[in-house]
Amino acid sequence: MTEDTATTETPAPAVDKPPENAAISGPPGLPQGDLEQLTDGIIAALKTVYDPEIPADIYELGLIYKVDIADDRAVKIDMSLTSPNCPSAQELPIMVENAVSSVPGVKEIKVDVVWDPPWDPSRMSDEARLVLNMW
């Protein structure tokens, strides 16, 4: 190829991939610094919770779908499990509740297990894929 030869590359088509990690939303009335501090604390807390059968935390596995922070700093989390038959179905939401309730500034925590959309391995982060050797 010479210097005057122009090349045009067609970008690869975008792949519709679910978010790897939770969508985190906060109220507009909460100061940005407070929201960032709560968000960082909540994510750090979620990363301490592991599915007993999988050596990766639930945040990196993509089991946390949504985190809503209210004006009064109450937190609502929508999470899923790897399967409806997950043996840890009873304990994981309680573990999430306990971990997030320890974050300074969080007032109340509610965890809902949701099944729509169903979890699949595409939700995992690169970090989880590395830990599980799923490349």
C-alpha positions as CSV (number, residue, x, y, z in Angstrom):
1,M,0.0,0.0,0.0
2,T,1.3,3.4,-0.9
3,E,1.0,6.6,1.1
4,D,-1.5,8.1,-1.4
5,T,-3.8,5.1,-1.2
6,A,-6.7,5.8,1.1
7,T,-8.3,3.0,3.0
8,T,-11.7,3.0,4.5
9,E,-12.6,0.5,7.1
10,T,-16.2,-0.3,7.7
11,P,-16.8,-0.4,11.5
12,A,-18.2,-3.6,12.9
13,P,-21.9,-3.5,13.5
14,A,-22.9,-2.7,17.1
15,V,-23.9,-5.8,19.1
16,D,-26.8,-5.4,21.4
17,K,-25.4,-6.5,24.7
18,P,-27.1,-6.1,28.0
19,P,-25.2,-3.9,30.5
20,E,-22.5,-5.7,32.3
21,N,-23.3,-4.1,35.6
22,A,-26.2,-2.3,37.2
23,A,-27.8,0.9,36.1
24,I,-27.5,3.2,39.1
25,S,-29.8,6.2,39.4
26,G,-30.1,8.8,42.1
27,P,-32.5,11.7,42.7
28,P,-31.6,15.1,41.2
29,G,-31.9,16.7,44.6
30,L,-29.0,14.7,46.1
31,P,-25.7,16.6,45.9
32,Q,-23.5,15.1,43.2
33,G,-20.7,14.4,45.7
34,D,-23.0,12.6,48.0
35,L,-24.4,10.5,45.1
36,E,-20.9,9.6,44.0
37,Q,-19.9,8.6,47.5
38,L,-23.1,6.4,48.0
39,T,-22.6,4.9,44.5
40,D,-19.0,4.0,45.2
41,G,-19.9,2.6,48.6
42,I,-22.8,0.5,47.2
43,I,-20.7,-0.9,44.4
44,A,-17.9,-1.8,46.8
45,A,-20.4,-3.5,49.1
46,L,-21.9,-5.5,46.2
47,K,-18.5,-6.6,45.2
48,T,-18.1,-8.3,48.6
49,V,-21.0,-10.6,47.9
50,Y,-20.2,-13.9,46.2
51,D,-22.5,-16.6,44.8
52,P,-21.3,-19.6,47.0
53,E,-21.1,-21.7,43.8
54,I,-19.2,-19.3,41.6
55,P,-15.8,-17.7,42.4
56,A,-16.9,-14.2,41.2
57,D,-18.8,-11.4,42.9
58,I,-22.4,-10.8,42.0
59,Y,-21.7,-7.3,40.7
60,E,-19.2,-8.6,38.1
61,L,-21.4,-11.5,37.3
62,G,-24.1,-9.0,36.2
63,L,-26.7,-10.2,38.7
64,I,-27.4,-6.6,39.9
65,Y,-29.7,-5.1,37.3
66,K,-30.7,-1.8,38.9
67,V,-29.8,0.4,41.9
68,D,-32.2,3.3,42.8
69,I,-31.1,5.8,45.4
70,A,-34.0,7.9,46.8
71,D,-33.9,11.5,48.2
72,D,-34.0,10.0,51.7
73,R,-31.0,7.7,50.8
74,A,-33.2,4.6,50.8
75,V,-31.8,2.1,48.3
76,K,-33.8,-0.3,46.1
77,I,-32.0,-3.0,44.2
78,D,-33.3,-5.2,41.5
79,M,-31.1,-8.3,41.1
80,S,-31.4,-11.7,39.5
81,L,-29.9,-15.1,40.0
82,T,-28.1,-17.3,37.5
83,S,-31.0,-19.7,37.5
84,P,-34.5,-19.8,39.1
85,N,-33.3,-23.1,40.7
86,C,-30.3,-21.5,42.3
87,P,-29.6,-23.1,45.6
88,S,-28.6,-19.7,47.0
89,A,-31.9,-18.0,46.1
90,Q,-32.9,-17.5,49.7
91,E,-29.5,-16.3,51.0
92,L,-28.1,-14.1,48.3
93,P,-30.7,-11.3,48.6
94,I,-30.2,-11.2,52.3
95,M,-26.4,-11.0,51.8
96,V,-26.9,-8.1,49.4
97,E,-29.2,-6.3,51.9
98,N,-26.7,-6.8,54.7
99,A,-23.7,-5.6,52.6
100,V,-25.4,-2.5,51.3
101,S,-27.0,-1.6,54.6
102,S,-23.4,-1.3,56.0
103,V,-22.6,1.6,53.6
104,P,-22.4,4.9,55.4
105,G,-25.4,7.1,54.4
106,V,-27.7,4.3,53.3
107,K,-30.9,4.6,55.3
108,E,-33.1,1.7,54.2
109,I,-32.5,-1.1,51.7
110,K,-34.9,-3.2,49.7
111,V,-33.8,-6.0,47.4
112,D,-36.1,-7.5,44.8
113,V,-35.3,-10.6,42.8
114,V,-36.4,-10.2,39.2
115,W,-36.4,-12.6,36.3
116,D,-37.0,-10.3,33.4
117,P,-34.7,-10.2,31.6
118,P,-33.3,-13.6,32.5
119,W,-29.7,-13.6,33.4
120,D,-27.2,-15.0,30.9
121,P,-23.4,-15.1,30.7
122,S,-23.4,-12.1,28.4
123,R,-24.1,-9.9,31.4
124,M,-20.7,-10.8,33.0
125,S,-17.9,-8.3,33.1
126,D,-14.5,-9.0,31.6
127,E,-13.2,-9.4,35.1
128,A,-15.8,-12.2,35.8
129,R,-15.0,-13.9,32.5
130,L,-11.3,-13.8,33.4
131,V,-11.9,-15.3,36.9
132,L,-14.2,-18.0,35.4
133,N,-11.9,-18.6,32.3
134,M,-14.9,-18.0,30.0
135,W,-13.3,-16.4,27.0
